[in-house]
Amino acid sequence: MGATVRPRLWPPSFSAAIFDFDGTLAQTWHLWRRVDEIFFATRGLPFDEDASATLATLGFAAGAQWCVERYRLRDEVADIVEEWNRLGAALYETEVRLRPGAEGYLRALRAAGVPLALATTNDPHVLGAMRRVDVYGLFDEVVCGREVARGKDHPDIYLEAARRLGAAPRDCVVFEDILPGVLSAHHAGMGAVAVRCADPRQPWRELVREADLAIEGWEGLPG
């Protein structure tokens, strides 16, 4: 447990909230797996589950650089990022919806005066392609991975989200579905809530052990 006081989701015991998107608010792991499968297949490489999980943590630019170095690719980093953006946006445009109860809880928090930030390794181009989810309308601030120096295995994106919200880290709670995110939230001095997702690779037992609170989803919460 990273925090001394277990977060209370309702009424909220925190004064600012930071949310991950993929997996946490929307079940999108299968879409990014499809992107990864296409990426590896077009280069004659076998699909790598571990690499796919690593890319989810690093984000686009750092992930592309990692692929170039690991697989000795001749691709330019910018070209790989553009490829992932194009493939991701095509899938996100029509296939992404928020998980049941997620939008209601977000709106309930905002109505209660809790500012919200989205902290995602996703790219603005992909987020903006969604027809059924308006993240820029749901959140006070949106921080994408390319706007900070390091991936979610470091606290940069959560600290930047707190800064934009004008909140002290100790007053923030981070909602995440990946272990590096939960650990980094704690390193930032924030509370961490683990959210179970549909990805079979999710290390749920470790997340339950490390997070201050673990939830199965958003149904049953206010909203």
C-alpha positions in Angstrom: 0.0 0.0 0.0 1.5 3.3 -1.1 -0.6 5.7 0.9 -1.3 5.8 4.6 -5.0 6.6 4.1 -7.1 4.5 1.7 -8.9 6.7 -0.8 -12.6 7.0 -0.6 -14.3 7.1 -4.0 -17.6 8.7 -2.8 -17.9 11.1 -1.4 -14.4 11.7 -2.7 -11.6 12.0 -0.2 -9.3 13.6 -2.8 -9.4 17.1 -4.2 -8.1 16.2 -7.7 -8.2 13.1 -9.8 -6.0 11.8 -12.7 -7.2 9.1 -15.0 -5.5 6.8 -17.5 -7.6 6.1 -20.6 -6.8 2.8 -22.3 -8.0 -0.1 -20.2 -9.0 2.1 -17.2 -11.8 4.1 -18.8 -12.1 2.3 -22.2 -11.5 -1.4 -23.0 -9.1 -0.8 -25.9 -6.3 -3.3 -25.3 -7.5 -5.5 -28.2 -7.3 -2.5 -30.6 -3.7 -1.8 -29.7 -2.9 -5.4 -29.9 -4.2 -5.3 -33.4 -1.9 -2.3 -34.2 1.1 -4.1 -32.7 0.3 -7.3 -34.6 0.2 -5.3 -37.9 3.4 -3.5 -37.0 5.3 -6.7 -36.3 3.8 -8.6 -39.2 4.7 -5.9 -41.8 8.3 -6.1 -40.7 8.5 -9.9 -40.7 8.8 -10.1 -36.9 6.9 -12.5 -34.7 4.4 -10.9 -32.4 6.0 -10.2 -29.0 3.6 -10.0 -26.0 6.3 -8.6 -23.7 7.1 -5.9 -26.3 3.5 -5.0 -26.6 3.2 -4.5 -22.8 6.3 -2.4 -22.9 5.0 -0.2 -25.6 1.8 0.5 -23.6 4.0 2.0 -20.9 6.4 4.0 -23.0 4.1 5.8 -25.3 4.5 6.6 -29.0 7.8 8.4 -29.5 9.8 6.5 -26.7 8.2 3.2 -27.8 9.2 3.8 -31.5 12.7 4.6 -30.4 12.8 1.4 -28.3 11.6 -0.7 -31.3 14.2 0.8 -33.6 16.9 0.0 -31.1 15.7 -3.5 -30.0 14.9 -4.8 -33.5 17.5 -2.8 -35.4 14.9 -1.3 -37.7 15.7 1.1 -40.5 12.5 3.0 -39.9 12.6 6.6 -38.7 11.0 7.2 -35.3 8.7 9.8 -36.7 7.5 7.4 -39.4 6.7 4.7 -36.8 4.8 7.2 -34.7 2.8 8.3 -37.8 2.0 4.7 -38.6 0.7 4.0 -35.1 -1.3 7.2 -35.2 -2.9 6.3 -38.5 -3.7 2.7 -37.5 -4.9 3.7 -34.0 -7.1 6.6 -35.2 -8.8 4.4 -37.8 -9.8 1.9 -35.1 -10.6 4.5 -32.4 -12.9 6.5 -34.7 -15.8 4.1 -34.5 -14.9 1.3 -32.0 -14.1 3.0 -28.7 -16.7 3.6 -26.0 -16.3 4.3 -22.3 -16.7 1.5 -19.9 -20.2 1.2 -18.2 -20.4 3.8 -15.4 -17.2 5.6 -16.3 -18.7 8.8 -17.7 -21.3 9.0 -14.9 -18.5 8.9 -12.3 -16.4 11.5 -14.1 -19.4 13.9 -14.3 -20.3 13.3 -10.6 -16.7 14.2 -9.6 -16.8 17.4 -11.6 -20.2 18.3 -10.2 -18.7 17.8 -6.7 -15.9 20.3 -7.6 -13.1 17.8 -8.2 -11.0 18.8 -11.1 -10.1 16.0 -13.5 -7.1 15.3 -15.7 -6.5 12.6 -18.3 -2.9 11.3 -18.3 -2.4 9.0 -21.3 0.4 7.7 -23.4 -2.0 8.0 -26.3 -1.6 10.7 -28.9 -3.9 13.7 -29.4 -4.5 12.7 -33.0 -6.0 9.3 -31.8 -8.0 10.8 -29.0 -9.5 13.4 -31.3 -10.6 10.7 -33.8 -13.1 9.2 -31.4 -16.7 9.8 -32.4 -18.3 8.4 -29.2 -15.9 9.9 -26.5 -15.1 13.5 -26.1 -12.2 13.5 -23.7 -11.7 17.2 -24.1 -15.2 17.8 -22.8 -15.0 15.4 -19.9 -11.6 16.5 -18.5 -10.3 19.9 -17.3 -6.8 18.9 -18.6 -5.5 16.3 -21.0 -1.8 15.4 -20.8 -0.5 13.1 -23.6 2.7 11.1 -23.4 4.5 13.1 -26.0 4.2 16.2 -23.8 6.5 14.8 -21.1 10.1 13.5 -21.1 9.5 9.9 -20.0 6.9 7.2 -20.0 4.6 5.9 -17.2 7.4 4.0 -15.6 8.3 7.5 -14.3 6.0 10.0 -12.5 6.4 12.8 -15.1 3.0 12.6 -16.7 1.2 12.5 -13.3 3.2 15.4 -12.0 2.4 17.4 -15.1 -1.3 16.6 -14.8 -1.3 17.8 -11.1 0.6 20.9 -12.1 -2.0 21.8 -14.8 -4.8 21.2 -12.3 -3.1 23.4 -9.8 -3.1 20.6 -7.2 -0.5 19.3 -4.8 0.5 15.7 -5.5 -0.6 14.6 -2.0 -4.1 15.8 -2.9 -4.3 13.7 -6.1 -5.5 10.2 -6.7 -4.5 8.4 -9.9 -6.7 5.7 -11.5 -4.6 3.2 -13.5 -4.7 -0.3 -15.0 -0.9 -0.8 -15.3 1.5 -1.6 -12.6 4.2 0.9 -13.7 1.5 3.6 -13.5 0.5 2.7 -10.0 4.1 2.6 -8.8 4.9 5.9 -10.5 1.9 7.6 -8.9 3.2 6.6 -5.5 6.6 7.9 -6.4 4.9 11.2 -7.2 3.4 11.2 -3.8 -0.1 10.5 -5.0 -2.7 7.9 -4.1 -3.3 5.1 -6.6 -6.5 3.2 -7.5 -6.0 0.1 -9.6 -8.8 -0.6 -12.1 -9.3 -4.1 -13.4 -9.4 -4.3 -17.2 -10.1 -6.9 -19.8 -6.5 -7.4 -20.8 -5.5 -10.9 -19.8 -1.9 -9.8 -19.4 -2.9 -7.4 -16.5 -1.0 -8.4 -13.3 -4.0 -8.0 -11.1 -2.7 -9.6 -8.0 0.4 -7.3 -8.0 -1.8 -4.3 -8.7 -4.1 -5.1 -5.8 -1.0 -5.5 -3.5 0.6 -2.2 -4.6 -2.4 0.1 -5.0 -4.2 1.9 -2.2 -7.5 0.7 -3.5 -8.5 -1.8 -6.3 -11.8 -1.7 -8.2 -13.4 -4.1 -10.7 -14.9 -1.2 -12.8 -17.1 1.8 -12.6 -20.6 0.4 -12.2 -22.2 1.1 -8.9 -20.5 4.4 -8.4 -22.4 7.7 -8.4 -23.5 9.0 -11.8 
